[in-house]
Amino acid sequence: MPEKIRYVLYARKSTESEERQVLSIDSQVKEMLELAERDGLDVAEIRRESHSAKESGQRPVYKEILEDVRRGKFNGILTWAPDRLSRNAGDLGSIVDLMDQKLLMEIRTHGQHFKNSPNEKFLLMILCSQAKLENDNKSINVKRGLKTRVEMGLWPAPAPTGYLKEIRNDRKCECYIDPERGETIKKVFEKVAYERWSGRKVYHWLRHDLNFRTACGKKHLSLGNIYKLLENNFYHGEFEYPKNSGNWYKGKHEPLISKELFEMVQSQLKGNELKTRQEKEFAFTRLMACGLCGSGISADEKYKKLKNGKVNAHVYYGCTKARDKNCKCGYISETELIKQLQALVDKVEVNELSVKKQIVAEVTRYKKFEASLLGQDLNFEVGDIDVKRYIKFLLKEGSIEEKREIISCFKGGICLKQKQIELGEV
C-alpha cells in the first residue's frame, strides 16, 4: 500500500515586481486549497513567507519546511508554481536531495506534480533553473536599462526633495523643479553658503518656522536628510551613479542652484571655510569692550549675494553678550567703525595717543624724502597734524598689526555702545 502523503502548503511572495505578475499569498492559498479539496489531498499545515527566493538560504520559513520534511513531519509540498520553491541552485539542490533520500515523495503545483522519478525530477530542475535564468537575465536587463537611462541624463531613482518626477509618457523619468518646494530648497543652500547656517539651524527653520514637508509621504526632513541634501550634486545639474563609482553624468533636469553656490556650501560643511573664518584675525577684536555690559567685542564676516551674481563680504563688530545675553549694544560695520576711529583721532592730542617712536620716525622719513625731491630744507619738525593724518591712513589701509597697534595706543581704551565708540575703560 503506497505511503500516505501529508502536504505542507507553501505560499510565498517576494518582490513588488513579482506581486504584479503572480497571485497574492492569500490568493495562492485559496487556489491551492481548492485544488487539494478537489483531489483529496491531506494538507497538514499552511506556511506563508514574504522573502525572496533569489538568494540561497535566506528564507526562514522555507528552511523550517525542509527541516520538517527531514524529520518526517511532511512528505509532500503543495505550492502555486515551481519557482515559489526555488530560484537559485542551492535551494533546488536541497529539494532534489530530499527526493533522492525518499523523504519528499511529491511536489504539487497548480498545473503539475513531480514525484521521485528521474524524468519528473529532471523537469522540476529545468523549470527551477529557468526561473534562475530569468532572475539572472532580469538583473542584467535592469542594469543595462539603468546605464542607458543615466547616459541620457535621467536620474534613475526617486526625485530628490525639491524635484518631482514627470508622469507624461513623452517625458517619462525626467525630473522637474517642484513648484511648491523647489524655491525653499534653493534658500536652504543660500542660507548655508551666505549666512553660514548650520544643518541644525536649517532643520529648525524648515520644521518649526515653515513646517516644511516632503512631497513623498509628507514627512519632515530629518537632520541627516538635510546634510545628504546639501551634499547632493544633483541640485547643480550633475550626478554620480552608482554612488562612489566615479561615473558622473550631466543631468537632463534644470539645475536648482549654480555649481559655485554648491561648492560654497561644501566648503562650509567640511569646515574648511568655517575654520578659516573662525581663525581669521580681525583688526579690532580683543581691544574694545561693550559700553553697556562690559563684555568683549567680537567680529563676524557676513556675505551678501549681489544681483550680478557676485558676493560681497562685510565685517561687523558687536558685543559677545558674555555678561548679559540681552545686551542691546548693537552691531557696527568695520567701515563705519574705522570712520569713527578716524574722527576720534582728531579729538585727542598726539601725546595722549602714546604714539610709539616708529610711527613718528616713519612720518619723518617720508617727509624728508618728499622735501629732498622738492629741494626744500630738510630741517623741520613733524607736527601733530602729520602724525594724525598718517594714523588715519593706517586705520584704513594699514595691516592688521598696524591697526591693532594704533588702537592699543588710545589711553583708557575704547568702548562700543549702541553702534557708537567712545573712550573708556576696557
C-alpha positions as CSV (number, residue, x, y, z in Angstrom):
1,M,0.0,0.0,0.0
2,P,1.5,3.4,-1.0
3,E,2.6,5.7,1.8
4,K,0.1,8.4,2.5
5,I,1.3,11.8,1.6
6,R,1.0,14.7,4.1
7,Y,1.4,18.0,2.4
8,V,2.5,21.4,3.7
9,L,1.0,24.3,1.7
10,Y,3.8,26.8,1.0
11,A,2.8,30.3,-0.3
12,R,5.5,32.8,-1.0
13,K,5.5,36.4,-2.2
14,S,8.8,38.4,-2.5
15,T,9.3,41.5,-4.5
16,E,6.8,44.1,-5.7
17,S,7.6,43.2,-9.3
18,E,6.6,39.6,-8.7
19,E,3.4,40.8,-7.0
20,R,2.3,42.4,-10.2
21,Q,2.9,39.1,-12.1
22,V,1.5,36.4,-9.8
23,L,-1.2,35.9,-7.3
24,S,-1.0,37.3,-3.8
25,I,-0.3,35.0,-0.9
26,D,-3.9,34.8,0.1
27,S,-5.0,34.1,-3.5
28,Q,-2.4,31.3,-3.8
29,V,-3.6,29.7,-0.6
30,K,-7.2,29.9,-1.8
31,E,-6.5,28.3,-5.2
32,M,-4.3,25.5,-3.8
33,L,-6.8,24.6,-1.0
34,E,-9.5,24.3,-3.7
35,L,-7.1,22.0,-5.7
36,A,-6.4,20.0,-2.5
37,E,-10.1,19.6,-1.8
38,R,-10.8,18.6,-5.4
39,D,-8.0,15.9,-5.5
40,G,-8.5,14.8,-1.9
41,L,-5.0,15.9,-0.7
42,D,-4.2,15.9,3.0
43,V,-2.9,19.4,3.8
44,A,-1.5,19.3,7.3
45,E,-0.3,22.9,7.6
46,I,-0.2,26.2,5.7
47,R,3.1,28.2,5.7
48,R,3.4,31.8,4.4
49,E,6.5,33.7,3.6
50,S,7.4,37.1,2.0
51,H,11.2,36.7,1.5
52,S,12.8,36.5,-2.0
53,A,13.9,33.1,-3.3
54,K,16.7,34.7,-5.3
55,E,19.4,34.0,-2.7
56,S,20.0,30.6,-1.2
57,G,19.3,30.0,2.4
58,Q,17.6,33.4,3.0
59,R,14.1,32.2,3.7
60,P,13.4,31.1,7.3
61,V,10.0,29.6,6.7
62,Y,11.3,27.6,3.8
63,K,14.2,26.3,5.8
64,E,11.8,25.2,8.5
65,I,9.8,23.2,5.9
66,L,12.9,21.4,4.8
67,E,13.8,20.5,8.4
68,D,10.2,19.3,9.0
69,V,10.5,17.1,5.9
70,R,13.8,15.6,7.1
71,R,12.1,14.8,10.5
72,G,9.2,13.1,8.7
73,K,6.5,15.7,9.6
74,F,5.6,16.2,5.9
75,N,6.5,14.2,2.8
76,G,4.8,16.4,0.3
77,I,4.8,20.1,-0.7
78,L,1.9,21.9,-2.2
79,T,2.7,25.3,-3.9
80,W,1.5,27.5,-6.7
81,A,4.5,27.1,-9.1
82,P,8.0,25.6,-9.0
83,D,9.6,29.0,-8.8
84,R,7.8,29.5,-5.5
85,L,10.2,26.9,-4.1
86,S,13.5,27.9,-5.7
87,R,15.0,30.5,-8.0
88,N,18.6,29.5,-7.1
89,A,20.8,26.4,-7.4
90,G,21.3,25.9,-3.6
91,D,17.6,25.6,-2.7
92,L,16.9,23.5,-5.8
93,G,19.7,21.1,-4.7
94,S,18.2,20.8,-1.2
95,I,14.8,19.8,-2.7
96,V,16.2,17.2,-5.1
97,D,18.3,15.7,-2.3
98,L,15.2,15.2,-0.2
99,M,13.5,13.5,-3.1
100,D,16.6,11.3,-3.7
101,Q,16.5,10.3,0.0
102,K,12.8,9.4,-0.4
103,L,11.9,11.9,2.3
104,L,10.0,14.1,-0.1
105,M,7.6,12.0,-2.1
106,E,5.8,14.6,-4.2
107,I,5.6,18.3,-5.1
108,R,2.3,19.5,-6.3
109,T,1.8,22.8,-8.2
110,H,-1.3,24.4,-9.7
111,G,-0.7,22.7,-13.1
112,Q,1.8,19.9,-12.5
113,H,3.1,17.4,-10.0
114,F,6.6,16.0,-9.5
115,K,7.3,12.6,-7.9
116,N,10.6,10.9,-7.1
117,S,11.2,9.7,-10.7
118,P,14.2,10.7,-12.9
119,N,12.0,12.3,-15.6
120,E,9.9,14.3,-13.2
121,K,12.9,15.4,-11.1
122,F,14.6,16.4,-14.3
123,L,11.6,18.5,-15.3
124,L,11.5,20.1,-11.9
125,M,15.2,21.0,-12.2
126,I,14.6,22.5,-15.6
127,L,11.7,24.7,-14.5
128,C,13.5,25.9,-11.4
129,S,16.7,26.6,-13.5
130,Q,14.6,28.5,-15.9
131,A,13.4,30.7,-13.0
132,K,17.0,31.3,-12.1
133,L,17.9,32.2,-15.7
134,E,15.0,34.7,-15.7
135,N,16.4,36.2,-12.5
136,D,19.9,36.5,-13.9
137,N,18.6,38.0,-17.2
138,K,16.4,40.4,-15.3
139,S,19.3,41.6,-13.3
140,I,21.4,42.2,-16.5
141,N,18.5,43.9,-18.2
142,V,17.8,46.2,-15.3
143,K,21.5,47.2,-15.1
144,R,21.5,47.8,-18.9
145,G,18.4,49.9,-18.6
146,L,19.8,51.9,-15.8
147,K,23.0,52.5,-17.7
148,T,21.1,53.7,-20.7
149,R,18.9,56.0,-18.6
150,V,21.8,57.7,-16.8
151,E,23.7,58.2,-20.1
152,M,20.6,60.1,-21.3
153,G,20.9,62.3,-18.2
154,L,17.9,60.8,-16.4
155,W,18.0,60.2,-12.7
156,P,17.2,56.5,-12.1
157,A,15.8,56.9,-8.6
158,P,13.0,58.8,-6.8
159,A,13.4,62.6,-7.3
160,P,15.3,64.4,-4.6
161,T,13.4,66.8,-2.4
162,G,12.7,70.0,-4.4
163,Y,12.1,68.0,-7.6
164,L,9.3,65.8,-8.9
165,K,9.2,63.0,-11.5
166,E,7.4,63.5,-14.8
167,I,4.4,61.2,-15.4
168,R,3.9,62.2,-19.0
169,N,4.8,59.4,-21.4
170,D,6.8,61.7,-23.7
171,R,9.0,62.9,-20.8
172,K,9.0,59.7,-18.7
173,C,11.5,59.5,-15.8
174,E,12.6,63.2,-16.3
175,C,12.7,65.4,-13.2
176,Y,11.4,68.9,-12.9
177,I,11.6,71.5,-10.2
178,D,8.8,71.2,-7.6
179,P,6.9,74.5,-7.8
180,E,5.9,74.2,-4.1
181,R,9.2,73.1,-2.6
182,G,12.0,74.0,-5.0
183,E,12.4,77.6,-4.0
184,T,12.7,76.6,-0.3
185,I,15.4,74.1,-1.1
186,K,17.3,76.8,-3.0
187,K,17.1,79.1,0.0
188,V,18.5,76.3,2.2
189,F,21.7,76.3,0.1
190,E,21.9,80.1,0.1
191,K,21.5,80.4,3.9
192,V,24.2,77.8,4.5
193,A,26.6,79.5,1.9
194,Y,25.9,83.2,2.6
195,E,24.7,83.3,6.1
196,R,26.7,80.3,7.4
197,W,23.7,78.5,8.8
198,S,24.4,75.1,10.3
199,G,22.5,72.0,9.4
200,R,20.7,72.1,12.8
201,K,19.6,75.7,12.2
202,V,18.3,74.7,8.8
203,Y,16.4,71.8,10.4
204,H,14.7,74.1,13.0
205,W,13.8,76.7,10.3
206,L,12.3,74.1,8.0
207,R,10.4,72.2,10.7
208,H,9.3,74.9,13.1
209,D,9.2,78.1,11.1
210,L,8.0,76.7,7.7
211,N,6.5,73.4,8.7
212,F,8.2,72.1,5.5
213,R,7.3,68.6,4.4
214,T,8.4,66.3,1.6
215,A,6.3,65.5,-1.4
216,C,6.6,61.8,-0.8
217,G,5.0,60.9,2.5
218,K,4.5,64.5,3.6
219,K,7.2,64.0,6.2
220,H,9.6,66.5,7.8
221,L,13.2,66.3,6.8
222,S,15.5,64.8,9.4
223,L,18.8,66.4,10.3
224,G,20.6,63.5,8.5
225,N,18.5,64.0,5.3
226,I,19.3,67.7,5.3
227,Y,23.0,67.0,5.3
228,K,22.5,64.5,2.5
229,L,20.5,67.0,0.6
230,L,23.2,69.7,0.9
231,E,25.9,67.2,-0.4
232,N,23.8,66.1,-3.4
233,N,25.4,67.2,-6.7
234,F,22.0,66.7,-8.4
235,Y,20.9,70.2,-7.4
236,H,23.6,71.9,-9.6
237,G,22.9,69.6,-12.6
238,E,25.2,66.6,-12.2
239,F,25.0,63.2,-10.5
240,E,27.1,60.2,-9.8
241,Y,25.8,56.7,-10.5
242,P,26.2,54.3,-8.9
243,K,27.3,56.1,-5.7
244,N,31.1,56.2,-5.2
245,S,31.6,54.7,-8.6
246,G,33.3,57.8,-10.1
247,N,30.9,57.7,-13.0
248,W,29.5,61.2,-13.4
249,Y,26.7,62.3,-15.7
250,K,25.2,65.6,-16.9
251,G,21.6,65.7,-15.8
252,K,18.8,66.5,-18.2
253,H,17.0,68.3,-15.4
254,E,17.1,72.0,-14.8
255,P,19.7,72.9,-12.0
256,L,18.2,74.4,-8.9
257,I,21.4,76.2,-7.9
258,S,24.7,77.1,-9.5
259,K,27.8,74.9,-9.1
260,E,29.6,77.9,-7.4
261,L,26.9,78.0,-4.8
262,F,27.1,74.3,-4.3
263,E,30.9,74.4,-3.8
264,M,30.5,77.2,-1.3
265,V,28.1,75.0,0.7
266,Q,30.6,72.1,0.6
267,S,33.4,74.3,1.9
268,Q,31.1,75.4,4.7
269,L,30.0,71.8,5.5
270,K,33.5,70.4,5.5
271,G,34.6,73.1,7.9
272,N,37.4,74.4,5.7
273,E,35.8,77.8,5.1
274,L,34.3,77.9,8.6
275,K,37.6,77.1,10.2
276,T,39.3,79.8,8.1
277,R,36.8,82.4,9.2
278,Q,37.0,81.4,12.8
279,E,40.8,81.5,12.8
280,K,40.8,84.8,10.8
281,E,42.2,87.6,12.9
282,F,40.1,90.7,12.8
283,A,41.8,94.1,13.4
284,F,39.8,95.5,16.2
285,T,38.8,92.5,18.4
286,R,40.0,92.0,22.0
287,L,40.9,95.7,22.1
288,M,37.4,97.1,22.8
289,A,34.7,96.4,25.3
290,C,30.9,96.8,25.4
291,G,29.9,100.1,26.9
292,L,26.7,98.6,28.3
293,C,27.5,95.3,29.9
294,G,31.3,95.2,29.9
295,S,31.6,92.1,27.7
296,G,34.2,91.8,25.0
297,I,33.7,92.8,21.4
298,S,33.8,90.1,18.7
299,A,33.7,90.2,14.9
300,D,31.9,88.2,12.3
301,E,32.0,88.2,8.5
302,K,28.8,88.3,6.6
303,Y,28.2,87.6,2.9
304,K,25.6,89.2,0.6
305,K,24.8,88.0,-2.9
306,L,24.5,90.8,-5.5
307,K,22.2,90.9,-8.5
308,N,25.1,90.3,-10.8
309,G,25.9,87.0,-9.0
310,K,29.0,88.3,-7.1
311,V,29.3,88.1,-3.4
312,N,30.3,90.9,-1.1
313,A,31.9,90.3,2.3
314,H,31.3,92.7,5.2
315,V,32.8,92.5,8.7
316,Y,30.6,93.5,11.7
317,Y,31.6,94.1,15.3
318,G,29.3,93.6,18.3
319,C,29.0,92.6,21.9
320,T,29.8,88.9,22.7
321,K,27.0,89.1,25.4
322,A,29.1,87.0,27.7
323,R,27.8,89.0,30.7
324,D,24.4,89.9,29.5
325,K,22.6,87.7,26.9
326,N,20.1,90.5,26.4
327,C,22.6,93.3,25.8
328,K,21.4,95.9,23.3
329,C,24.8,97.1,22.2
330,G,24.1,96.6,18.5
331,Y,26.4,95.8,15.6
332,I,28.6,98.2,13.6
333,S,30.3,97.6,10.3
334,E,34.1,97.7,10.1
335,T,33.8,100.6,7.6
336,E,31.8,102.7,9.9
337,L,34.0,101.7,12.9
338,I,37.1,103.0,11.0
339,K,35.3,106.3,10.3
340,Q,34.5,106.8,13.9
341,L,38.1,105.9,15.0
342,Q,39.4,108.4,12.5
343,A,37.1,111.0,14.0
344,L,38.3,110.1,17.4
345,V,41.9,110.7,16.4
346,D,41.0,114.4,15.8
347,K,39.7,114.8,19.3
348,V,42.8,113.8,21.2
349,E,46.3,115.2,21.4
350,V,49.1,113.2,19.9
351,N,50.8,112.7,23.2
352,E,47.6,111.3,24.6
353,L,47.7,108.6,22.0
354,S,51.0,107.4,23.4
355,V,52.2,107.1,19.8
356,K,55.3,104.9,19.5
357,K,58.6,106.3,18.2
358,Q,58.5,104.3,15.0
359,I,55.3,106.0,13.8
360,V,56.8,109.4,14.2
361,A,60.0,108.2,12.7
362,E,58.1,106.8,9.7
363,V,56.4,110.1,9.1
364,T,59.7,112.0,9.5
365,R,61.4,109.7,7.0
366,Y,58.6,110.2,4.4
367,K,58.7,114.0,4.9
368,K,62.4,114.1,4.4
369,F,62.1,112.1,1.2
370,E,59.4,114.4,-0.1
371,A,61.5,117.5,0.8
372,S,64.6,116.2,-0.9
373,L,62.6,115.7,-4.1
374,L,61.4,119.3,-4.0
375,G,64.8,120.7,-2.9
376,Q,63.4,122.0,0.4
377,D,65.1,122.4,3.7
378,L,65.4,119.0,5.4
379,N,65.5,120.6,8.9
380,F,61.9,120.5,10.2
381,E,59.7,119.0,12.9
382,V,56.8,116.7,12.4
383,G,53.6,118.3,13.7
384,D,50.6,116.7,15.2
385,I,48.6,117.1,12.0
386,D,51.1,115.0,10.1
387,V,51.0,112.2,12.6
388,K,47.2,112.2,12.9
389,R,46.9,112.1,9.1
390,Y,49.2,109.1,9.0
391,I,47.4,107.4,11.8
392,K,44.1,107.8,9.9
393,F,45.7,106.3,6.8
394,L,46.9,103.3,8.8
395,L,43.5,102.8,10.3
396,K,42.0,102.4,6.8
397,E,44.9,101.0,4.7
398,G,47.4,99.6,7.2
399,S,48.0,95.9,8.1
400,I,46.1,94.2,10.9
401,E,49.2,94.5,13.1
402,E,49.4,98.3,12.5
403,K,45.7,98.8,13.2
404,R,45.9,96.9,16.4
405,E,49.0,98.8,17.5
406,I,47.2,102.1,17.0
407,I,44.1,101.1,18.9
408,S,46.3,99.9,21.8
409,C,47.8,103.5,22.0
410,F,44.5,105.1,23.0
411,K,44.7,105.8,26.7
412,G,41.8,104.3,28.7
413,G,40.8,102.0,25.8
414,I,37.7,102.2,23.6
415,C,34.1,101.1,24.3
416,L,31.4,100.3,21.8
417,K,27.9,101.4,22.9
418,Q,24.8,101.2,20.7
419,K,26.8,101.4,17.5
420,Q,29.0,104.3,18.7
421,I,32.5,104.2,20.0
422,E,34.0,106.4,22.8
423,L,37.0,106.5,25.1
424,G,36.5,104.5,28.2
425,E,37.9,101.7,30.5
426,V,38.3,98.4,28.7
